[in-house]
Amino acid sequence: MDRPLRTIQQQDIDSLDSEARRFRRQLVAALEEDPIEDGVSHPAERLIEQAFCDDADRARGWLSDALSAISPVRPGTAASLLRCIGRIDYAQTGAWGLGVAADALRHGDPEVRDAAIRALESWGGNDCLVMLRGHHDPEAWLRSYVEQVTLDLSAATP
Amino acid sequence: MLARKISFGKWRAKPYLAADAIRADAVTGCLRTRDDTLSFWSCEDTPDDLDQVFLALATGSSVSRFETMDIVLIAEADLDDAGVVTEANEGDTAVEDLKARHIDLVYLDLDKLAALARIIAARVRVLHARRTAGQLRRLVEDAVVVGRLRPELLNPELGDRLRARGTPD
């Protein structure tokens, strides 16, 4: 049986500046403390909102770095982070968010791809619809989900 | 039948576990007890009745946005076989006529929780139900239209989102 790497590489965290390091540690701790519950706000969202409030470009960079580091080793935590990113207003995420979702749709773990589809569903609009229409998931339950979200968004998108 | 909200992805097999193993994340994420109880909703195994469970869940006091949800359905007889005790308690939903459908599994210990996890894992392999954010929004809107739900009883954020129809959730 394949075994995933069990820890986020310490050298990856050491390479960050102190603020980024604190943000990443608080974020991962919050995500691992409480599971994401559908429809219910999560404490990690407040950290992300504050980071966007302080400096949106920097927040996007921190989140991209965090996802790159976490995704290969802790897909469950990465999926939780994507769920929180999907709850940020599309005005804040825009093209960056679409890029994050596109990467996540190529992830090997279905939980991560599920979180990416949820993010696109949450943001809505034509760009997300186009991305969903181009995604053919290997898992039947996710294909069925994409199909329904595509219908929902098509009905809501002028 | 009894229904519970779960994260379906956490019940899928992982390459680093045996094919029929139950992930620890599924247990710690989806079967998190409070006072040794777990919340379920009574329903029939029909799409319309499953919608009533989704409506109850989507209008809980802590639900602040429409988001895709999964539920699993289990047979009460399976719980009886596992020695799990149930207790009817008013449910946390803004839909008055659904409150009485709520059932708690009570006096849970590790053995009963493990038995419950096995029951859910077996059921999830056969069937789980998912409703998208858009579908949940329509269920809530319909409940308002027919007078089953007063929007002012919803979580305030969810109420705002309901009024701002057409905006992303």
HADDOCK unambig.tbl for C-alpha pairs under 7 A between the chains (distance, minus, plus):
assign (segid A and resid 1 and name CA) (segid B and resid 15 and name CA) 6.26 0.50 0.50
assign (segid A and resid 1 and name CA) (segid B and resid 16 and name CA) 4.91 0.50 0.50
assign (segid A and resid 1 and name CA) (segid B and resid 17 and name CA) 6.98 0.50 0.50
assign (segid A and resid 2 and name CA) (segid B and resid 15 and name CA) 6.07 0.50 0.50
assign (segid A and resid 2 and name CA) (segid B and resid 16 and name CA) 4.86 0.50 0.50
assign (segid A and resid 3 and name CA) (segid B and resid 16 and name CA) 5.25 0.50 0.50
assign (segid A and resid 35 and name CA) (segid B and resid 29 and name CA) 5.65 0.50 0.50
assign (segid A and resid 38 and name CA) (segid B and resid 67 and name CA) 5.78 0.50 0.50
assign (segid A and resid 38 and name CA) (segid B and resid 68 and name CA) 6.77 0.50 0.50
assign (segid A and resid 38 and name CA) (segid B and resid 69 and name CA) 6.09 0.50 0.50
assign (segid A and resid 39 and name CA) (segid B and resid 63 and name CA) 4.94 0.50 0.50
assign (segid A and resid 39 and name CA) (segid B and resid 64 and name CA) 5.78 0.50 0.50
assign (segid A and resid 39 and name CA) (segid B and resid 65 and name CA) 4.85 0.50 0.50
assign (segid A and resid 39 and name CA) (segid B and resid 66 and name CA) 5.72 0.50 0.50
assign (segid A and resid 39 and name CA) (segid B and resid 67 and name CA) 5.07 0.50 0.50
assign (segid A and resid 40 and name CA) (segid B and resid 62 and name CA) 5.89 0.50 0.50
assign (segid A and resid 40 and name CA) (segid B and resid 63 and name CA) 4.82 0.50 0.50
assign (segid A and resid 40 and name CA) (segid B and resid 64 and name CA) 5.79 0.50 0.50
assign (segid A and resid 40 and name CA) (segid B and resid 65 and name CA) 6.99 0.50 0.50
assign (segid A and resid 41 and name CA) (segid B and resid 64 and name CA) 6.90 0.50 0.50
assign (segid A and resid 110 and name CA) (segid B and resid 9 and name CA) 6.86 0.50 0.50
assign (segid A and resid 111 and name CA) (segid B and resid 9 and name CA) 5.24 0.50 0.50
assign (segid A and resid 122 and name CA) (segid B and resid 168 and name CA) 5.68 0.50 0.50
assign (segid A and resid 122 and name CA) (segid B and resid 169 and name CA) 5.24 0.50 0.50
assign (segid A and resid 123 and name CA) (segid B and resid 168 and name CA) 5.49 0.50 0.50
assign (segid A and resid 124 and name CA) (segid B and resid 168 and name CA) 5.83 0.50 0.50
assign (segid A and resid 149 and name CA) (segid B and resid 132 and name CA) 6.72 0.50 0.50
assign (segid A and resid 152 and name CA) (segid B and resid 134 and name CA) 5.83 0.50 0.50
assign (segid A and resid 156 and name CA) (segid B and resid 166 and name CA) 6.43 0.50 0.50
